[in-house]
Amino acid sequence: MKSEKFDRILDLAASLAAKADDIDQVLIIYRGKQVKGEDDTQGSMDNDLTLSESLWLVEGFKFWLQAGAAGLLPRIER
C-alpha cells in the first residue's frame, strides 16, 4: 500500500485530483476541528462506494497499519 502525507488538506486534494484518472475508489475518513463545548465531528467521503467496497478498503488499511506497527514494512528514512 502506498502512503502519502500532506501538511495541508488543499495539497492533499490537489494531489488526488491530479491522479484521478488512475484511481478507482476513494474513501476519506476525517475528524473535524473541535468546537468549544461540542463533540468532534467525524465522517467520511467517498466516490459512491458500496458498504462492502468501503469495508474492503478499511480492512486493507488496518492490515497495513498493523503490519507497520509489527515492523513488517520497510522503513522509509525521512
C-alpha positions as CSV (number, residue, x, y, z in Angstrom):
1,M,0.0,0.0,0.0
2,K,1.3,3.4,-0.9
3,S,1.1,6.3,1.6
4,E,1.4,10.0,1.1
5,K,1.4,12.7,3.7
6,F,0.5,16.3,3.3
7,D,0.6,19.2,5.7
8,R,-2.4,20.9,4.2
9,I,-5.7,19.5,3.1
10,L,-5.7,21.6,-0.1
11,D,-2.4,19.9,-1.1
12,L,-4.0,16.5,-0.5
13,A,-7.0,17.4,-2.6
14,A,-4.7,18.7,-5.4
15,S,-2.7,15.5,-5.4
16,L,-5.8,13.4,-5.5
17,A,-7.3,15.5,-8.4
18,A,-4.0,15.1,-10.4
19,K,-4.2,11.3,-10.0
20,A,-8.0,11.0,-10.6
21,D,-7.6,9.1,-13.9
22,D,-5.5,6.4,-12.1
23,I,-7.7,6.0,-9.0
24,D,-10.8,3.8,-9.0
25,Q,-12.1,4.0,-5.4
26,V,-11.6,6.7,-2.8
27,L,-12.5,6.6,0.9
28,I,-11.6,9.6,3.0
29,I,-12.1,9.4,6.8
30,Y,-11.9,12.6,8.7
31,R,-12.4,14.3,12.1
32,G,-13.5,17.9,12.1
33,K,-12.0,20.6,14.3
34,Q,-13.2,20.5,17.8
35,V,-15.5,23.4,18.6
36,K,-15.6,24.6,22.2
37,G,-18.2,22.6,24.1
38,E,-19.1,20.3,21.2
39,D,-18.1,16.7,20.3
40,D,-15.7,16.1,17.5
41,T,-17.4,15.8,14.1
42,Q,-16.4,12.6,12.3
43,G,-17.3,11.4,8.9
44,S,-16.3,10.0,5.6
45,M,-16.4,10.9,1.9
46,D,-16.3,8.5,-1.0
47,N,-17.0,8.2,-4.7
48,D,-20.2,6.3,-4.4
49,L,-18.8,3.2,-2.8
50,T,-20.9,0.3,-1.5
51,L,-20.6,-0.7,2.1
52,S,-18.6,-3.8,1.1
53,E,-16.2,-1.7,-1.0
54,S,-15.7,0.7,1.8
55,L,-15.1,-2.2,4.3
56,W,-12.6,-3.8,1.9
57,L,-10.6,-0.5,1.8
58,V,-10.8,-0.1,5.6
59,E,-9.7,-3.6,6.3
60,G,-6.8,-3.3,3.8
61,F,-5.7,-0.1,5.6
62,K,-6.0,-1.7,9.0
63,F,-3.8,-4.6,7.8
64,W,-1.2,-2.2,6.5
65,L,-1.2,-0.3,9.8
66,Q,-0.8,-3.5,11.8
67,A,2.0,-4.7,9.6
68,G,3.8,-1.4,10.1
69,A,3.3,-1.5,13.9
70,A,4.7,-5.0,13.9
71,G,7.8,-3.9,12.0
72,L,6.9,-5.9,8.9
73,L,7.2,-3.0,6.5
74,P,10.4,-1.5,5.1
75,R,11.4,1.7,6.9
76,I,11.4,4.9,4.9
77,E,14.0,7.4,6.1
78,R,12.7,11.0,6.1
